[in-house]
Amino acid sequence: MPPLRTALLQSSGCPGSVARNIEVLEDAAQRAATGGARLLVCPELFLTGYAIGDDVPRLAEAADGPAAQAVAEIAARHRLAIHYGYPERDGDALYNAAQLIGPDGTALANYRKTHLFGDFEERWFTPGDRPVVQAELDGVRIGLLICYDVEFPENVRAHALAGTDLLLVPTALMHPFPFVAESVVPVRAFESQLYVAYVNRTGPEGEFEFVGLSCLAGPDGTARARAGRGEELLLGDVDPDLLTASRAGNPYLRDRRPGLYGSLV
């Protein structure tokens, strides 16, 4: 099976303007497709911006709302899957969500962040309750988490045990936590033997300073591709052969003793 070329869009777009962020996404999708990508991954809450304060309810949409339809058209036009963060409205509840749209424009998976971070998120969002959400793309099993979720090893291990090959993690990693992108994410990929596409916002936004440093971390614990601190479209390959070889050589999942871990839950 050939590698799955994956594009990571490190950008804060235009906070507060869904229309402008759709334009940014269109441009990124065109460049990603030209570079041979089959998947484009965007940051947390990309469609609206992160530091949007009281505008969360106004900008939130249903999973099949107008913004989702616009993203689906972009995906189909450029024949690549798109994964993007957005505030989801479901009845009276709001969720910090991420959706994966297939290269034909079909919705493949929608995930709601299970571990909310900080006063801002806890004020506006309801935590999700599905720990493992997956989809298939070109023979690769894709799993979805969001930002803070990946900092809990239990979340990533649950995906590993469910067969996830590539974990998509849109994030809004801010100062002073660059070590999460630099160290924690590659370790998560190594200890659970999967790829992690960790895609961040960048620069100042409201009260936050986002640190960039997006990466595609491999099962060998290295950053197979790494962005700097500014706006960037990063390309990297998810190689099934490397994944198979790494899993064969690393015994973590085989050597687990679940009977000893009951006290953890």
Salt bridges, closest charged atoms under 4 A:
GLU23 OE1 - ARG20 NH1 3.00
GLU26 OE1 - ARG77 NH2 2.56
GLU26 OE2 - HIS78 NE2 2.54
ASP27 OD2 - ARG31 NE 3.02
GLU44 OE2 - LYS113 NZ 2.88
ASP54 OD1 - ARG123 NH1 3.36
ASP55 OD2 - ARG58 NH2 3.34
GLU88 OE2 - ARG112 NH2 2.82
ASP90 OD2 - ARG112 NH2 2.84
GLU121 OE1 - LYS113 NZ 2.93
GLU136 OE2 - ARG141 NE 2.95
ASP138 OD2 - ARG38 NE 2.86
ASP149 OD1 - HIS115 ND1 3.20
ASP165 OD1 - ARG247 NH1 3.04
GLU191 OE2 - ARG188 NH1 2.75
GLU205 OE1 - ARG201 NH2 2.99
ASP220 OD2 - ARG224 NH1 2.49
ASP237 OD1 - ARG5 NE 2.88
